[in-house]
Amino acid sequence: MWFFYQKLVVPSLGISIALALFSQGFVPLPFGICFSYAILTPLVHLYSYEINTPNEYYFYYNLGLNKLTLWANTLAISMLIILVLLLT
């Protein structure tokens, strides 16, 4: 599942850190990163796999993974990363 998610981590985390640094005066930095990461990861997923390269889903279908499984794993992994960031 990591090969699916790794396409989402770099842009989501990079934009999240930039947004958190921009809003640092309003919210604490770890909370800003986690909040923006929670919002941006599904949006990057939507853009990357639904709009930009919709035919890439066929690769994952051949591995036995459907869209629902991929979306659920995206949300679950994102929440796990957010939990780790908040606890550190």
C-alpha positions as CSV (number, residue, x, y, z in Angstrom):
1,M,0.0,0.0,0.0
2,W,3.0,2.3,0.5
3,F,3.6,2.6,-3.2
4,F,0.1,4.1,-3.6
5,Y,0.5,6.5,-0.6
6,Q,4.0,7.7,-1.3
7,K,2.8,9.7,-4.2
8,L,0.6,11.7,-1.8
9,V,2.9,12.2,1.1
10,V,5.5,14.6,-0.3
11,P,3.1,17.2,-1.8
12,S,0.7,17.0,1.1
13,L,3.3,17.3,3.8
14,G,5.2,20.1,2.0
15,I,2.1,22.2,1.5
16,S,1.0,21.5,5.1
17,I,4.3,22.6,6.5
18,A,4.2,25.8,4.4
19,L,0.6,26.6,5.5
20,A,1.5,25.9,9.1
21,L,4.5,28.2,9.0
22,F,2.3,30.9,7.3
23,S,-0.4,30.6,10.1
24,Q,2.1,30.1,13.0
25,G,0.9,33.2,14.8
26,F,-2.7,31.9,14.9
27,V,-2.3,28.2,15.8
28,P,0.6,26.2,17.3
29,L,2.9,24.7,14.6
30,P,2.2,21.0,15.2
31,F,-1.5,21.5,15.2
32,G,-1.3,23.6,12.1
33,I,0.7,20.9,10.3
34,C,-1.7,18.2,11.4
35,F,-4.9,20.1,10.5
36,S,-3.7,21.1,7.1
37,Y,-2.4,17.6,6.4
38,A,-5.8,16.2,7.3
39,I,-7.4,18.5,4.8
40,L,-4.8,18.4,2.0
41,T,-4.2,14.6,1.8
42,P,-7.7,13.7,0.5
43,L,-7.5,16.7,-1.9
44,V,-4.1,15.6,-3.3
45,H,-5.5,12.1,-3.6
46,L,-8.4,13.5,-5.5
47,Y,-6.2,15.5,-7.8
48,S,-3.5,12.8,-8.3
49,Y,-5.7,9.8,-8.9
50,E,-9.2,11.0,-9.9
51,I,-8.4,14.0,-12.1
52,N,-4.8,13.8,-13.2
53,T,-4.3,10.1,-13.9
54,P,-7.6,8.2,-13.6
55,N,-6.3,5.3,-15.6
56,E,-3.7,4.5,-12.9
57,Y,-6.5,2.9,-10.9
58,Y,-6.4,-0.1,-13.2
59,F,-2.9,-0.9,-11.9
60,Y,-4.3,-1.1,-8.4
61,Y,-7.4,-3.0,-9.6
62,N,-5.1,-5.7,-11.0
63,L,-3.5,-5.9,-7.5
64,G,-7.0,-6.5,-6.0
65,L,-7.5,-3.0,-4.6
66,N,-10.6,-1.0,-5.4
67,K,-11.2,2.7,-5.0
68,L,-12.9,2.3,-1.7
69,T,-10.0,0.4,-0.2
70,L,-7.5,2.9,-1.5
71,W,-9.5,5.9,-0.2
72,A,-10.0,4.1,3.2
73,N,-6.3,3.4,3.4
74,T,-5.4,7.0,2.5
75,L,-7.6,8.3,5.4
76,A,-6.3,5.7,7.8
77,I,-2.7,6.3,7.1
78,S,-3.2,10.1,7.2
79,M,-4.9,9.8,10.6
80,L,-2.0,7.6,11.8
81,I,0.6,10.2,10.7
82,I,-1.4,13.0,12.3
83,L,-1.6,11.0,15.6
84,V,2.2,10.5,15.5
85,L,2.8,14.2,14.8
86,L,0.5,15.3,17.6
87,L,2.1,12.9,20.1
88,T,5.6,14.1,19.4
